[in-house]
Amino acid sequence: MRKSIVILVVLSLIAAAGCVRVRPQKSKKPATVEGQAGRVVPFYALSIDANYDPRLDNLIPGYRLLPVILRNLSLRPIPMDFKRDRWVIVGEKGQRYRAVNTLKLKDPVMWRELPDKMRTMIDYPEIIPINYSVTFDLLLPKRVNLEYFRQIRYYNAAWRQEFVIEKEY
């Protein structure tokens, strides 16, 4: 009888241990994700690159245009938010310049005066579909030297993630 009580207690303890809920550890996302311009950023499967072309400097008064190519190689669309996304260009000597991703907010009057074709070409995308590339223009003040900028810093508000993309020449 005593032996059966011991066995019953041991089995009860084993059954009770099986009922304990163990929570999986949450993997912490890094504050910033680093990558190289034109190369795929691991885990996110996206590629960001930008190339300065001085021929675009006089298209919009007071601004320099910086064409950005964003390629989505992931299996999910990339949400973009022109109000909350942030782009910063780091110059050759480490100066930081915040870029304007759309004139709709910054200068609505100038935006309305632009030809439709130009608006379509420089407008900030709302979403980047799966396996798709999009080109748009960031606007920076005329005083900014974009010849040999060294970094593109992009904060995606929907993902709450910052990407630091190094540019090599």
N, C-alpha and C positions, 0 to 999 in steps of 0.2 A: 504494500500500500504506500509506504513511504517512497519507494522508487517511482511509482506512477505520479505522485505529487511533484517530485523533483522534475520529472520529464515534462509534466504539464506546465510548470513554472518556466522552464527553459523554452519550451515552444511558444508560450505567451510572450516572453521577452523578445524572441526572434520575430514573431508576428508584429509586435508593437514597433520594433525597429524598422520593419518594412513599411510602416505607415508614416514614418517621418518624411516630410517633404524637404528635399534638398533643392535649393535654387541654384541654377547655373550662374557662374560668374559672368558679369557683363564685360564684354571687351571694350576697353576705352579707346575711342577714336583719338588720334593725335590732333592737337590743336591746329596744326598746319600740315598739309600734304605737299611734299616737295617733288619736283620733276624737272625735266629738261624740255625746252621749247621744241615742239614738233614730235616729241616722243610720247608714247602712251603712258599715262599715269596708272600704275597698278591699282587694283581693287576697284577704282572708279571707271576704268576703261574709257578715258577721254584723253584727247590731245588738244593742247592749246599752243598756238604760235601767233606771232605778230611780226610784221616787217614794215619798217618805215620807208615811205616813198615820198621824197621831197616834191614831186610833181603834184601831190594832193594838197599842198599847203595853202593854196589860194582859192580853193573851192568854196569854203565857208569863211566869211570875214571874221577875223579874230581868233580862229582856231587852226590847229594842225590836226590832220586826220591820221589815225593809226589803224590800218586794217588788221583785224583779228580773225583768225581761222580757228573755229572750235569744232572738233570732230568727235562724234559719239559712237564708240565701238562697243558699248555695253548692251545689255539686254533689257534696258529700261530707258524711257525718255528722260532727258535732262530738263528740269524746270528752270526757267529764267524769270527774273523779276526786275524790270527796269527801275522800279522805285527803291528796292532794298539791296540789290546786288551792288557790290563795290569793286572798282578796278583802280589799282594804283600802279604807276610805272616808276621803277627805280632807275634813275639816270646813271651815267657812267661813273660819276663820283659819289654815288649813294644818295642823291637828292630824291625825295619822294614827291610825285605829282599825282594828285587824284584826277582821274579821267572822268569825263562826262559820258555816260553810255547812251543818252538820248537827249536831243534838244527839246523834246516834248515838254519836259519839266523845267529845264534850265532856261530856255528862251523860246516860249511858245510862239511869239510873233515871228521870229526868224524861221521856226519850223514850218509855219503856214506859208511863208514866202518861198520856201524851197520847191523846186519842181518835183512832181510826183515820182518821177524816175529816180531822182537823187534820194528822196525820202525812203524809197523802197530799198535802195542799195545800202544806205548807212543805218537803217533802223535796227534797233535791238530786238533780237528774237524773243518770242514768248516761251518757246519750247524747242528742244532739239530732238527730233525723232530718233529711233533706233537705227543705227548704221547710216548716219546722215552727217554731212558737213555743212556748216553755215559760215558765211563771211559777213561781218558787219564792221563798222568803224567806231572807234573810240575818239572822242574829241578832247584835245588838250590845248591849253593856252598857247598863243603864238611864241611866247618867250621860252618855252620848253625846248631843249635840245634833245632830239630823239635819235640822233645819228648812231650812237652805240649804247643804247640803254641796256641794262644788264639783268633786269628782272621784271616779270609781270606778276602782280599779286592780285588774285581774284577771290572775292568772297561770294559764295553762292548762298543766298539767304534761305532758300527752300531746304537745302541740306545742312545749313549752319556749319559750313566747312570752308576753310580758306586754303587756296592753292597758291604755292610759291613756285613759279616757273622761271628757271634760270635760262638766260639767253646767251648762246655762245656765238662768237664771230670768227 
